Amino acid sequence: MNMKPDHELLRQYAIARSEQAFAELVKRHVNLVYSAALRQVGGDAHLAHDVAQNVFTDLARKASSLSRRESLAGWLYTSAHFAAGKIVRTEIRRREREEQFMREPPHDPASDADWEKLRPTLDAAMHGLNETDREAVLLRYFENRPYAEVGAKLGVNENTARMRVERALEKLRALLAKRAITTTAALASIISANAIQVAPPALAATLAGASLAAAGAGTSLTLMKLMTLTKLKLALSALVVAGAATTLVLQHQTQQQLRNQNELLRQQVAQLKSDSDDSSNRLASSDASRQLTGPQKDELLSLRGEVGALRAQTNELAKLREENQSMREWLTAAQKEHQQTTDPAAEQQRAYGIQEINISRQLVLGLIMYANDHENQFPTNFDQAGSYYGNSDFLRTNQNRFELMYQGSWTNLASPSSAIVIRETQPFMRDNKWAKTYAFGDGHSEVRSVADGNFDEWEQQHFAAQKPSQ
């Protein structure tokens, strides 16, 4: 039976949000991810589950950019490596804060002494290989695929795949030798027999559902609020920076979005009010009975808790509705200001500023995604993060218009919202002032305008935010 390749399944999810396709991907690779995680978290099944959850959540979030890969094994394996390292560090810090002694994880002795020596260093050695060699070893010895299938995945014939796998295995053996790891048995046999452990039953289904929910497939109130407040406020902040010079089309679309969201909020408030009234009636009926049995008292307490929760949700929705109304009023004022703008040259300058904000935001978000996948380390140039921009023409067209001003660790930024990461190379005119576009460590962009064209003092203040506070 012919199975759909990884990239086709991932494309189905990225385009059509096919949960069935994503679940098939998780089922196909869960053993690889879970096993790599289990080795690196010291055999802790719960932590290994968390690592696998994070990896497949990232896969769902990055489905569009990863759908061009023929095989996902290498990406998933590397993601598991970094995710496990991060979780282990977090767990150690948590235990230190709680001043608890770390309890040694239960040791499950393996029947093969060579595997016991190899197991702790296998994943670190694997990441000493380049991506092509690592992919070859994973396909052949971790997933135990025949050479013909390995060749198909790597885009070469069977004999070439065999030679590539053998060379990669020798490189892995050399890396292990540098760590004083030698085996009496064949290295390939040891890896094939022990590298993959079967994940707990139903883990694939659990991970698929939870990953899709965490990646944004759900429609909970929290997600709605995040979209309504966070994304909308980010979009409107660009309008503020650009001097409320957004085109009428964009304003109309944003107003329509607000109207739709307000209508949804009104429906939810009405539903919550109905539920609250129903619960209140049930409470009144319960209070009418002067003699309550034990179960009836429990039900009464449950009803009171339900009413309290419903009232809290109603208040929250009402507050959100007020915030949306405030945003709508602001947008109306911005539209009026825009309608009063009659100078074509000024309008063109402001439109250019909006364009630069959008480009710089895309550039800095690509850098942040790169850092997220590389232990919080920013790249040294835009080309290193090229795969995070999707369309290569975008980076080729725009990277020379901006320069990278920070190349360290994201965690070392004293104040990401104030630390300049990208700046425009050449200033432009806007409202009879010189202006430059900047992008910051938290992912937002803004335009800075000065009359004399001297940005040095302002830039130095924001460069200082790149350094950790003393």
Secondary structure, 3 states (H helix, E strand, C coil): CCCCCHHHHHHHHHHHCCHHHHHHHHHHHHHHHHHHHHHHCCCCHHHHHHHHHHHHHHHHHCHHHHCCCCCCHHHHHHHHHHHHHHHHHHHHHHHHHCCCCCCCCCCCCCCCHHHHHHHHHHHHHHCCCCHHHHHHHHHHHHCCCCHHHHHHHHCCCHHHHHHHHHHHHHHHHHHHHHCCCCCCCCHHHHHHHHCCCCCCCCHHHHHHHHHHHHHHHCCCHHHHHHHHHHHHHHHHHHHHHCCCCCCHHHHHHHHHHHHHHHHHHHHHHHHHHHHHHHHHHHHHHHHHCCCCCHHHHHHHHHHHHHHHHHHHHHHHHHHHHHHHHHHHHHHHHHHHHHHCCCCHHHHHHHHHHHHHHHHHHHHHHHHHHHHHHCCCECCCCHHHHHHHHCCHHHHHHHHHHEEECCCCEHHHCCCCCCCEEEEECCCEEECCEEEEEEEECCCCEEEEEECCCCCHHHHHHHHHHHCCCC
